[in-house]
Amino acid sequence: MKNKKTLVIFSLIFLILFGSACTVNDSTVGNATSDPSNPTEQDQAAHSDDSQKPADAIQIKDSGLKGVVDGLPVPSLEGKTIGISVIGTQDNNDRQAFQGQIDRVKELGGTPIAVDGERNDQKTIADIENLITQKPDAIIKYLGDTKVFTNVLKKVKDAKIPLFTIDHPSEYSNTNHMSDNYYMGEALARQLFEDIGGEGKVAVFNGFYGVQACRIRYDLLKYVAQDYPKVQFIEPELQDVIPGTIEDARKKIQDLLLKYPQKGDLRAVWACWDIPGIGAAQAIDAAGRKDIKVYGADGEPAALDLVADPSSSFTAIAAQEPYKVGQAAVDTAARFLAGQAVPKTVYLDAFIVTKENVAEARKKLEPK
């Protein structure tokens, strides 16, 4: 009997304690529901994943477009402004790269702030300084002598504005974009040396070695020449100029033809871009010198016209797609601003245009 009483007492105590615990738990749940400012540990755990995500990562919006180089998704630039600085728009290559950037920013939903340096370094520097004051989300710089623009590009970096470049290597640039100038220089050199049978004198225009594209193409010309010991480069080298490039090149080649009047004295003329090549071809064709060939690079429409002319001395061009290069730079900027990793350099394919394939190449290189 005594044992039964003891069991009953313990049972009552247990029921009282259990009921109290349930009341406390109910009260806690009720307070959490009615007071959002007092979250429970469960609530905090439920939201912990979001709180640990970077704000930029959460806000990434897909533009619906694919990268022009890799075909991968490109984030939207909605609400972003992109400064675009071009060294000049006097030739087709520059115009196409410039327009490619402007169009791509708009396609991605952003706002471009575009400035044209008009082939004036000081104006271009002033343009970039003005862009800095407008505090865009990023700046894209196209072409120019690397040393000339070092100080102003440092100002961009100091202003904490992401910088991207085209054919302009810089320690302050997150990514530089370029057609594969290594291939362009090497392939054009091989085309030239093989066309002249691996021997003879070659005149070279070398006025802009400080510009990355010209430097690479020139260096590859000389590198490939090591395997053609019978090729001789005429000294001093010719210096192409801006502005008045075509007329200046025509005059310099006219003078050179007087110095080398005999057939076979001069076998070819090389330039790192098409514009001086146009002037050179005009002088050679006017003189009736069928023994001299001209080589250039980029894909300027007027140069392609000459390559397409069977009677012209303009023989081959290392061509690129400048509009696509401009688009690629904007794609990279959009990815960077969305917090994605970007490469140090983006390369785009290039190709050789000759009299045999010029018709097909012109369709690919039609201005946008």
C-alpha positions in Angstrom: 0.0 0.0 0.0 2.8 2.3 0.9 4.5 1.6 -2.4 1.3 2.5 -4.3 1.0 5.8 -2.6 4.6 6.6 -3.4 4.0 5.8 -7.1 0.9 8.0 -7.3 2.8 10.9 -5.7 5.7 10.6 -8.3 3.2 10.4 -11.1 1.5 13.6 -10.0 4.8 15.4 -9.8 5.7 14.3 -13.3 2.4 15.5 -14.7 2.8 18.9 -13.1 6.4 19.3 -14.4 5.4 18.2 -18.0 2.5 20.6 -18.1 4.7 23.5 -17.0 7.2 22.7 -19.7 4.6 22.6 -22.4 3.2 26.0 -21.2 6.7 27.6 -21.4 7.2 26.2 -24.9 3.9 27.5 -26.1 4.6 30.9 -24.6 7.9 31.0 -26.4 6.5 30.1 -29.8 3.7 32.6 -29.3 6.2 35.4 -28.5 8.3 34.6 -31.6 5.3 34.7 -33.8 4.0 37.9 -32.6 7.4 39.7 -32.3 9.4 39.6 -35.5 12.2 41.6 -33.8 12.9 38.7 -31.6 13.9 35.8 -33.9 14.4 32.4 -32.6 17.6 30.3 -33.3 15.5 28.3 -35.8 14.6 31.5 -37.7 18.2 32.7 -37.7 19.4 29.3 -39.0 16.8 29.4 -41.8 18.1 32.7 -43.0 21.8 32.2 -42.5 22.4 31.1 -46.1 21.1 34.4 -47.5 23.0 36.5 -45.0 26.3 34.9 -46.0 25.8 35.5 -49.7 27.6 38.6 -51.2 25.1 41.3 -52.1 26.4 41.4 -55.7 25.9 37.7 -56.1 22.3 37.9 -55.0 21.5 40.7 -57.3 23.1 39.2 -60.5 20.6 39.5 -63.4 21.2 37.5 -66.6 21.0 39.7 -69.8 19.8 36.8 -71.9 22.8 37.3 -74.2 25.8 35.0 -74.7 29.4 36.1 -74.8 30.7 36.8 -78.3 33.9 34.9 -77.5 32.9 32.0 -75.3 29.2 31.7 -75.8 28.6 31.7 -72.0 25.8 33.9 -70.3 26.6 37.6 -69.8 25.1 39.4 -66.8 22.9 42.5 -67.3 24.4 46.0 -67.1 21.0 47.4 -66.1 21.5 50.5 -63.9 25.3 50.7 -64.9 27.2 53.3 -66.8 30.2 52.4 -68.8 32.8 55.0 -69.9 34.2 54.3 -73.4 37.4 56.1 -74.6 38.6 55.6 -78.2 41.8 57.0 -79.5 40.2 58.0 -82.7 37.6 57.0 -85.3 39.4 58.0 -88.5 39.6 54.5 -89.9 37.1 51.6 -90.1 38.9 49.5 -87.6 38.6 52.1 -84.9 35.0 53.0 -85.8 33.9 49.4 -85.6 35.6 48.7 -82.3 34.1 51.9 -80.9 30.6 51.1 -82.1 30.8 47.6 -81.0 31.3 48.8 -77.4 28.5 51.3 -77.5 26.0 48.9 -79.0 26.9 46.1 -76.6 26.5 48.3 -73.5 23.0 49.2 -74.7 22.2 45.5 -75.5 23.1 44.6 -72.0 20.8 47.3 -70.5 23.5 49.8 -69.5 24.3 53.4 -70.4 27.5 54.2 -72.4 29.4 57.4 -72.0 31.5 57.5 -75.2 34.3 59.9 -76.0 36.4 60.2 -79.2 40.1 61.4 -78.7 40.3 62.4 -82.4 43.8 60.9 -82.6 45.0 63.5 -80.2 46.7 62.0 -77.1 46.2 65.1 -74.9 42.5 65.2 -75.8 42.2 61.5 -75.1 43.8 62.0 -71.7 41.4 64.9 -70.9 38.5 62.7 -72.0 39.5 60.0 -69.5 40.0 62.5 -66.7 36.5 63.8 -67.5 35.1 60.3 -67.4 36.6 59.8 -64.0 34.7 62.8 -62.6 31.5 61.2 -63.8 32.2 58.1 -61.7 31.0 55.4 -64.2 30.8 51.8 -63.0 33.7 51.0 -65.4 35.9 52.5 -68.1 37.1 50.8 -71.3 40.1 52.3 -73.0 40.9 51.6 -76.7 44.4 51.8 -78.3 47.2 54.3 -77.6 50.8 54.3 -76.7 51.3 52.4 -73.4 53.7 54.9 -71.9 51.8 58.0 -72.9 48.7 56.9 -71.0 50.2 55.4 -67.9 49.6 58.3 -65.6 45.9 58.8 -66.5 45.2 55.1 -66.3 46.7 55.2 -62.8 44.2 57.9 -62.0 41.4 55.6 -63.0 42.7 52.9 -60.7 43.2 55.4 -57.8 39.5 56.4 -58.3 38.6 52.8 -57.8 36.9 52.5 -61.2 37.4 49.1 -62.9 39.5 49.6 -66.0 39.4 47.4 -69.2 41.5 47.9 -72.3 41.6 47.0 -76.0 45.0 46.6 -77.6 46.5 48.5 -74.7 48.3 46.5 -72.0 48.5 48.3 -68.7 49.2 47.3 -65.1 46.0 49.1 -64.2 43.8 47.2 -66.5 41.8 44.2 -65.2 41.6 42.7 -68.7 43.2 43.6 -72.1 41.3 42.5 -75.2 43.0 42.0 -78.6 42.7 40.0 -81.8 45.4 37.4 -81.8 48.2 39.7 -83.0 50.8 37.0 -82.4 49.1 34.9 -85.1 48.5 38.0 -87.3 52.2 38.9 -87.2 53.5 35.4 -87.7 51.0 34.4 -90.5 51.4 37.6 -92.4 55.2 37.3 -92.3 55.1 33.8 -93.6 52.7 34.8 -96.4 55.1 37.6 -97.4 58.3 35.6 -97.3 56.8 32.7 -99.2 55.2 35.0 -101.8 58.6 36.5 -102.6 60.4 33.1 -102.7 62.2 33.7 -99.5 64.6 36.3 -100.7 64.9 40.0 -101.6 64.6 43.5 -100.0 61.6 44.4 -97.9 60.6 47.9 -96.8 58.9 48.2 -93.5 56.7 51.0 -92.0 57.4 51.2 -88.3 56.0 54.4 -86.9 54.0 53.2 -84.0 56.0 50.5 -82.1 54.6 51.8 -78.8 51.2 50.6 -79.8 50.8 47.0 -78.6 49.3 45.6 -81.9 52.0 47.1 -84.0 54.8 46.1 -81.6 53.7 42.4 -81.6 53.2 42.3 -85.4 56.5 43.9 -86.1 58.4 41.6 -83.6 56.8 38.5 -85.2 57.8 39.8 -88.7 61.4 40.0 -87.6 61.2 36.7 -85.7 59.9 34.7 -88.7 62.6 36.4 -90.8 65.2 34.4 -89.0 64.2 31.4 -91.0 64.6 33.3 -94.3 68.2 34.4 -94.3 68.1 35.8 -97.8 65.5 38.4 -96.9 66.9 41.9 -96.3 65.1 44.7 -94.6 65.8 48.2 -96.0 67.3 50.7 -93.6 66.3 53.2 -92.3 62.8 51.9 -91.7 59.9 54.1 -93.0 57.9 56.0 -90.4 54.1 56.1 -91.0 52.3 59.1 -89.5 48.9 60.3 -88.4 47.1 62.2 -89.9 47.7 62.2 -93.7 48.8 58.6 -93.6 47.9 57.6 -97.1 49.5 60.6 -98.8 52.6 60.4 -96.7 53.1 56.7 -97.4 52.5 57.2 -101.1 55.2 59.9 -101.2 57.7 57.8 -99.2 57.3 54.8 -101.5 57.6 57.0 -104.6 61.0 58.1 -103.2 61.9 54.5 -102.5 61.1 53.5 -106.1 63.5 56.1 -107.4 66.2 54.6 -105.1 65.4 51.0 -106.3 64.4 51.4 -109.9 65.3 47.9 -111.2 63.0 45.0 -111.2 63.7 42.8 -108.2 65.5 45.5 -106.3 62.5 45.8 -103.9 60.3 42.8 -103.4 57.7 43.9 -100.8 56.4 46.6 -98.5 55.0 45.7 -95.0 53.0 47.8 -92.6 51.4 46.9 -89.2 48.1 48.3 -90.4 46.3 48.8 -93.7 46.3 52.6 -94.1 50.0 53.1 -95.1 49.7 50.0 -97.2 47.0 51.8 -99.3 49.3 54.7 -100.0 52.2 52.3 -100.8 50.0 50.3 -103.2 48.9 53.5 -105.0 52.5 54.5 -105.6 53.6 51.1 -106.8 50.6 50.5 -109.1 51.0 54.0 -110.6 54.6 53.2 -111.4 53.6 49.9 -113.0 55.9 47.9 -110.7 54.4 44.4 -110.9 57.4 43.0 -109.1 56.5 44.6 -105.7 53.9 43.3 -103.3 52.2 45.1 -100.4 51.1 43.6 -97.0 49.0 45.1 -94.3 46.8 44.3 -91.3 43.3 44.9 -89.9 40.9 44.7 -92.8 40.1 48.3 -93.9 37.5 48.3 -96.7 39.6 50.4 -99.0 42.5 47.9 -98.5 40.2 45.0 -99.2 39.1 46.7 -102.4 42.8 46.7 -103.6 43.4 43.1 -102.6 40.3 42.2 -104.6 41.7 44.0 -107.7 43.9 41.5 -109.6 46.0 44.4 -111.0 46.8 45.9 -107.6 50.1 45.2 -105.7 48.2 44.9 -102.4 48.6 41.2 -101.9 47.5 40.1 -98.4 46.0 41.4 -95.2 46.0 39.9 -91.6 42.4 40.7 -90.8 40.5 41.0 -87.5 36.9 41.7 -86.5 37.1 45.0 -84.5 33.3 45.2 -83.8 33.5 41.8 -82.1 36.6 42.9 -80.1 34.6 45.9 -78.8 31.7 43.7 -77.8 34.1 41.3 -76.0 35.4 44.1 -73.8 31.9 45.0 -72.7 31.1 41.3 -71.9 34.2 41.2 -69.7 33.2 44.4 -67.9 29.7 43.1 -67.2 31.0 39.8 -65.7 33.5 41.7 -63.5 30.8 44.0 -62.2 28.7 41.0 -61.4 31.5 39.6 -59.2 32.7 37.0 -61.7 36.3 36.1 -62.3 37.8 37.5 -65.5 41.0 36.6 -67.4 44.0 39.0 -67.7 43.8 38.8 -71.5 41.0 37.9 -74.0 42.1 36.9 -77.5 40.0 36.8 -80.6 40.7 34.9 -83.8 42.2 36.5 -86.8 42.7 35.3 -90.4 44.7 36.0 -93.5 43.0 37.5 -96.5 44.5 37.0 -100.0 43.3 37.6 -103.5 42.0 34.0 -103.5 39.7 34.3 -100.5 38.9 38.1 -100.4 35.3 37.8 -101.6 34.5 35.4 -98.7 36.4 37.5 -96.2 34.7 40.7 -97.1 31.3 39.2 -96.2 32.7 38.4 -92.7 34.2 41.8 -92.3 31.2 43.9 -93.5 30.8 47.0 -91.3 28.0 46.6 -88.7 
